[in-house]
Every structure is written in structure tokens, then in C-alpha cells.
Amino acid sequence: MVDLKTQYANIKEEIDTAIQEVLDSAYYVGGPKVAAFGASLEKYLGVNHVIPCANGTDALQIALMALGLEPGDEVIVPAHTYVATAEVIALLRLSPVMVDVDKDSMNVTAELVERAITPRTKAIVPVHLYGQSADMEGIMAVAQKHNLFVVEDNAQAIGADFTFSNGKKKKTGTIGHIGCTSFYPAKNLGCYGDGGAIFTNDSELAQKIKMIANHGQSRRYYHDEIGCNSRLDAIQAAVLDVKLKYLDEYAAARNAVANAYDRAFANIQGLKTPYRSKFTTHVFHQYTLQVLDGKRDELQAFLAEKEIPTMIYYPVPLYKQKGFAKFYHGDVLPVTEYLSDTVISLPIHTEMSVEVQEKIIAGVMSFFE
């Protein structure tokens, strides 16, 4: 699905030099490389504060911890997303309220969020799924109306731009009160292990987030908050600082592959190609098709025989997972159910050759002949 080996080969000299500098410095946790990457990411995103941490799940957990929510408070999340988004809510003894998503964009909408708000609702966690932003202008308006926090799950869309109705642009992850991302190796901006980061423009929140991520310390051995231990190590920061310079180039390469897929599949009746929202760019973390007429699994098996990898994100809605049974009240979310049965993602990455693209396209098209 991705070719991290070739991606590394293309920037090997820069990566090796950056890692060697960490080894020479002996600053393995914290230190100048972590600080430098944080500053680079702040500049790229146009955000006041970036707090690196150990992984994307920690980023979500720490963000919610910083908001001072109480057990039983409700947090609205899309039902069609990775488990981490809802997992951290339940872990903190909050109540994840799972809502349906838009059939075209596969993202949550302001309207769907507002329907789920109750007196116990305290926060919204929109997920920018597959590489494009949810409607953050609408969601922020709903949040302001109901006095709610917004924590953006930006693990799949780092680098995407959201355009407001007045023409102003912001990077995803910098619009809500807090943004979170993952640097898992397969992400658009991925390290060579685990990593994550938290973004905010609020200086008070930033200070609290920093404390929580470092055992709740305001200074060494003075613990003003109940915190955790979540740090980005210096080698991963060094890798990320190199790769950040190429992030827009990587997004352009992914878009080129997506465009080739779009052109090839445009007239296939049994396929729905990814919808591109007018208010956001798409960085194509995944290229996700909707396969109609109940043929998704048959297509996946057919492509596997041709040694073409595919993935299904996410085959079981969150509210049908055993671990979330106590949060399920019997409501059926029709679009989430539909997407669980129809979506399939094709390989898309920054080093994909034309020959590989043509093989994948030919495989898909031959299934529908």
C-alpha cells in the first residue's frame, strides 16, 4: 500500500545525516532536534504551539485531558473512523457519542453533529478522513453556538488546506481549539517508529498540554497536573524535520496518482471515485472507492489474485465493536453501515511509478469488463 523503502532511498543522505547528528549529540529524548522539528512544524502549519508526543493516540488523549472534562461528559465523534478517536474518550471515562457521516465526503458534518448535542455534550472530535477536511467552518459555528470544545483528529490530512467562505485559508488541525496528528510511518508525514503531535493557538492550553505530556510537571519534580509520559524521541524528530520539507511535494505526488485513478475509473458504473469537497484540498492519505452492487469483497479477492494489495477501512462500525457495546443504544447509522460494506482503498504513495499505476488500473478495470 506504501513504499517507504523507496521513499527513504530518495532522501537517504539527508536522513542519515540527521540521525547521525542525534547520535553524535547524545540527546536522545528532547534536546535540539525535537525543538527544531516543533518550530518547523509551527511555521509550516501557521500555528502558535506544537507539542510533540509519543504517538497519535496519546495526542488525542492528552488533548482531551487538557480540556478538564468530567466523567460522563459526552464527546461527539464520527462512527466511520479508526478506533483511537473513540478509544481515548472511553479510556478517560467520558462517553463517546458516535454519529453518522456524509455519504460523499465520508466525513462528519455540522448538521449531523448538531443533531447529537445534548446538555451533557462538551466536545466534538471531527476526523479529517482519508486526506480531506471535514466542514470545519460549519462545525466551529455549531461549537460556538453550544459552547463546545473542538479537537481535530488530523492524523490522515496533515498538510491539507481549508478555505473559509470569506476566502481565508488555514491548515487542518489549526482551526479547532486543539489539533492532533500521528506520525506513524505510513502517514503522509511519517517517522521511522511511533510519533505524534498536538497543535493549538491557545497559550494556556499549550502550557497545560506540555505539562500533561511530561508527568504533569510545571518544573522538574513539581507535578501540578495528573499527567502521563508521552515524548517524541530525538531520532524520530530528526527524521520528521527532513521529511516535512517534502510534505507538499508528497501531497502533489499522491494527487497525481489519484487523478490517474479518477480518469481511469470515471465511467465505470459500479464504482464511485473519491468526492472532493470544494472547501478543502485533498492530500490523499488513502484513495478510497465505494464499490456498488455488493461486489466490494469480490473485487478485493480478484485483485489479490493479481497481487494487487487493497485495504478496507473500516469494516465494522465503531458502535458494533464489542469494546463499545455499552455506548450503543440501538440506533442504526445508515451511511456508516453502507460505507463499511462498500469502501475499498487502493495503493497510493509518493513513489508510485506509472507502470505500477497502470497495473492497478488494469486490474480494477478488468474486474468490471
C-alpha positions in Angstrom: 0.0 0.0 0.0 3.0 2.3 0.6 6.7 2.2 -0.5 8.6 3.5 2.5 11.8 1.8 1.4 12.0 3.8 -1.9 10.9 7.0 -0.1 13.9 6.6 2.2 16.3 5.8 -0.6 15.3 9.1 -2.3 16.3 11.2 0.8 18.8 8.7 2.3 21.7 11.2 2.6 19.6 13.8 4.4 18.0 11.2 6.8 21.3 9.5 7.6 23.0 12.8 8.3 20.1 13.9 10.6 20.2 10.6 12.5 24.0 10.7 12.9 23.7 14.2 14.4 21.4 12.8 17.1 23.8 10.0 17.8 26.7 12.4 18.0 24.9 14.8 20.3 23.6 12.0 22.7 20.3 14.0 23.1 18.0 11.0 22.6 14.9 12.4 24.4 14.2 16.0 24.0 17.0 18.3 23.0 17.7 20.5 20.0 16.3 18.1 17.3 12.9 17.9 18.9 12.8 21.6 19.5 13.8 22.3 15.9 11.1 20.0 14.5 8.5 21.6 16.7 9.5 25.0 15.4 9.5 23.8 11.8 6.0 22.4 12.1 4.7 25.5 13.8 5.9 27.5 10.8 4.5 25.1 8.3 1.1 24.9 9.9 0.9 28.6 10.9 0.1 27.7 14.4 1.4 29.2 17.7 2.2 26.0 19.5 3.2 22.4 18.5 3.8 19.9 21.3 5.4 16.7 20.0 4.4 13.5 21.8 4.8 9.7 21.5 2.0 8.8 19.1 -1.3 10.0 17.7 -3.4 8.2 20.2 -1.6 9.9 23.0 -2.1 13.2 21.2 -5.9 12.7 21.3 -5.9 11.6 24.9 -3.7 14.4 26.1 -5.8 17.0 24.2 -9.0 15.7 26.0 -7.2 15.7 29.3 -6.3 19.3 28.9 -9.9 20.4 28.5 -10.8 19.5 32.0 -13.8 17.3 31.1 -15.6 15.2 33.8 -16.5 11.5 33.8 -19.8 11.1 31.9 -19.4 14.1 29.7 -20.3 13.4 26.1 -17.9 13.8 23.2 -19.2 13.5 19.6 -17.2 11.5 17.1 -17.9 10.0 13.7 -18.7 6.3 13.7 -16.7 5.8 10.5 -13.2 6.2 11.7 -10.3 4.4 13.3 -10.8 3.1 16.9 -8.3 5.5 18.5 -10.6 8.5 18.1 -13.3 7.0 20.3 -11.0 4.8 22.4 -9.3 7.7 24.2 -12.7 9.1 25.1 -13.9 5.9 26.7 -10.5 5.5 28.4 -11.0 8.8 30.2 -14.4 7.7 31.4 -16.1 10.1 29.0 -18.9 9.0 26.7 -18.3 8.7 23.0 -21.4 9.7 21.0 -20.9 8.2 17.6 -22.7 9.9 14.7 -23.2 9.2 11.0 -21.1 10.7 8.2 -21.8 12.2 4.8 -22.0 9.6 2.1 -19.9 11.6 -0.4 -17.1 13.0 1.7 -17.3 10.3 4.3 -16.7 13.0 6.9 -18.9 14.2 9.7 -20.9 17.3 9.0 -22.1 20.2 11.2 -25.7 19.1 10.7 -25.0 15.6 11.9 -23.1 16.9 14.9 -25.8 19.3 16.0 -28.5 16.6 16.0 -26.4 14.7 18.6 -25.9 17.5 21.0 -27.4 17.1 24.5 -26.9 19.0 27.8 -24.1 16.6 28.6 -22.1 17.3 25.4 -18.8 19.0 26.0 -16.7 18.4 22.9 -16.6 17.4 19.2 -13.8 15.4 17.6 -14.1 15.7 13.8 -11.9 13.4 11.8 -10.4 14.6 8.5 -10.8 11.2 7.0 -8.7 9.8 4.1 -7.0 13.1 3.5 -9.5 15.9 3.3 -11.1 18.2 5.8 -14.5 17.9 7.4 -16.6 21.1 7.2 -14.7 23.0 9.9 -16.4 26.3 9.3 -19.8 24.7 10.0 -18.6 22.6 12.9 -16.9 25.6 14.5 -20.1 27.6 14.2 -22.1 24.8 15.9 -19.4 24.5 18.6 -19.5 28.2 19.3 -23.3 28.2 19.4 -23.4 25.4 22.0 -20.1 26.4 23.9 -18.3 23.2 22.9 -14.6 22.4 22.5 -13.3 21.1 19.1 -10.4 18.7 18.9 -9.4 17.9 15.3 -8.2 14.4 14.5 -5.8 15.4 11.7 -3.8 12.1 11.5 -4.9 11.5 7.9 -4.9 15.0 6.5 -1.8 16.9 7.6 -0.9 19.5 5.0 -4.5 19.9 3.7 -5.8 23.5 3.4 -9.3 24.5 4.5 -10.8 27.6 2.8 -13.5 29.5 4.6 -16.4 31.3 2.9 -14.5 34.6 3.2 -11.6 33.2 1.3 -9.3 32.8 4.3 -7.3 29.6 4.4 -6.0 27.5 7.3 -4.2 24.2 7.6 -6.3 21.3 9.0 -5.5 20.8 12.7 -5.2 24.5 13.4 -8.9 25.5 13.2 -10.3 23.9 16.3 -9.2 24.6 19.9 -6.7 21.7 19.6 -5.4 19.6 16.7 -3.8 16.2 16.9 -1.8 14.1 14.4 0.1 10.8 14.2 3.5 10.3 12.6 3.1 6.6 12.2 5.4 5.5 9.3 2.6 5.1 6.7 1.1 8.6 7.3 1.7 11.3 4.8 4.3 12.7 7.3 5.6 9.6 8.9 8.6 8.9 11.0 10.6 5.6 11.4 8.8 4.4 14.5 5.9 6.0 16.5 5.3 9.7 17.0 2.6 12.3 17.3 1.9 16.0 17.9 -0.6 18.3 19.4 -1.3 21.8 18.0 -3.0 24.9 19.5 -3.1 28.6 19.2 -4.1 29.0 22.9 -1.0 29.6 25.1 -2.7 28.5 28.3 -3.8 25.2 26.7 -0.4 24.7 25.2 1.2 25.1 28.7 -1.3 22.6 30.1 -0.7 20.1 27.3 3.1 20.3 27.8 2.7 19.6 31.5 0.3 16.7 31.0 2.6 15.1 28.4 5.5 15.3 30.9 4.1 13.7 34.0 2.1 16.9 34.8 5.3 18.8 35.7 5.4 22.5 35.7 9.1 22.1 36.6 11.2 19.1 37.5 9.6 17.2 40.4 6.7 19.7 40.7 3.6 18.0 39.4 0.7 20.4 39.0 -1.5 18.0 37.0 -2.1 14.3 36.8 -0.2 13.6 33.5 1.4 10.9 31.5 4.7 10.2 29.9 4.5 10.9 26.1 7.6 12.2 24.3 8.8 12.2 20.8 12.3 10.8 20.7 15.0 12.8 19.0 15.8 10.4 16.2 12.1 10.5 15.1 12.1 14.3 15.3 15.2 14.4 13.1 13.6 12.2 10.5 10.4 14.2 10.6 12.2 17.5 10.2 13.8 16.3 7.0 10.5 14.8 5.6 8.5 17.9 6.5 10.4 19.8 3.8 8.9 17.3 1.2 5.3 17.2 2.6 3.7 19.4 -0.1 5.7 17.5 -2.8 4.4 14.2 -1.4 0.8 15.5 -1.5 1.3 16.6 -5.1 2.6 13.1 -6.0 -0.4 11.5 -4.3 -2.8 13.8 -6.1 -1.2 12.8 -9.4 -1.9 9.2 -8.7 -5.4 10.0 -7.6 -6.0 11.9 -10.8 -4.9 9.0 -12.9 -7.2 6.7 -11.0 -10.1 9.2 -11.3 -9.7 9.4 -15.1 -9.5 5.6 -15.5 -12.5 4.8 -13.3 -14.7 7.8 -14.3 -17.1 5.7 -16.5 -17.3 2.5 -14.5 -20.9 2.2 -13.3 -20.1 0.0 -10.4 -17.5 2.4 -8.8 -17.8 5.7 -7.0 -14.5 7.6 -7.0 -13.5 9.8 -4.1 -15.5 13.0 -3.7 -13.5 16.2 -3.4 -15.1 18.9 -1.2 -14.9 22.4 -2.6 -13.7 23.9 0.7 -10.7 21.7 1.2 -7.7 20.4 -0.6 -7.1 16.6 -0.6 -3.8 15.1 0.4 -5.0 11.5 -0.3 -3.7 9.6 2.7 -5.9 6.9 1.1 -7.6 6.6 -2.2 -10.9 5.1 -1.2 -13.5 3.9 -3.7 -17.1 2.9 -3.0 -17.9 -0.4 -4.8 -21.6 -0.7 -5.6 -23.9 -3.7 -6.0 -22.4 -5.7 -3.2 -19.2 -6.5 -5.1 -16.6 -5.0 -2.8 -15.3 -8.2 -1.3 -15.4 -9.9 -4.7 -13.3 -7.1 -6.1 -10.8 -7.4 -3.3 -10.4 -11.1 -3.8 -10.0 -10.6 -7.6 -7.2 -8.0 -7.1 -5.5 -10.2 -4.5 -5.2 -12.9 -7.1 -3.4 -10.4 -9.3 -1.1 -9.5 -6.4 -2.6 -6.0 -6.1 -2.9 -5.1 -2.4 -6.0 -3.3 -1.1 -7.3 -2.3 2.3 -10.8 -1.9 3.8 -11.1 1.0 6.3 -13.2 0.3 8.4 -15.2 -3.0 8.0 -17.0 -2.8 11.3 -18.6 0.4 12.6 -17.3 1.6 16.0 -20.6 1.1 17.7 -20.7 -2.6 16.7 -17.3 -3.3 18.3 -17.6 -5.4 21.5 -15.5 -2.9 23.4 -18.0 -0.1 22.7 -21.2 -2.1 23.4 -22.2 -0.1 26.4 -22.2 3.1 24.4 -24.5 1.6 21.7 -28.2 2.3 22.2 -29.6 0.5 19.1 -29.6 3.4 16.6 -28.5 2.4 13.1 -26.3 4.8 11.2 -27.2 4.0 7.6 -24.3 5.8 5.9 -21.7 4.3 8.3 -23.2 0.8 7.7 -23.2 1.4 3.9 -19.5 2.5 3.9 -18.5 -0.4 6.0 -19.8 -2.7 3.2 -18.6 -0.7 0.2 -15.3 1.1 0.7 -12.0 -0.2 -0.5 -8.7 1.6 -0.7 -6.1 1.2 -3.5 -2.4 1.7 -3.1 -1.3 5.3 -3.3 2.0 6.7 -2.3 4.7 9.2 -3.2 7.0 6.9 -5.2 4.4 5.0 -7.3 5.6 4.5 -10.8 3.4 4.9 -13.9 3.9 1.1 -14.5 2.5 0.2 -11.1 -0.4 2.6 -11.5 -1.2 1.1 -14.9 -1.1 -2.4 -13.4 -3.5 -1.5 -10.6 -5.8 0.4 -13.0 -5.9 -2.5 -15.5 -6.7 -4.9 -12.6 -9.6 -2.9 -11.4 -11.0 -2.3 -14.9 -10.7 -5.9 -15.9 -13.0 -6.9 -13.0 -15.8 -4.7 -14.4 -15.4 -5.8 -18.0 
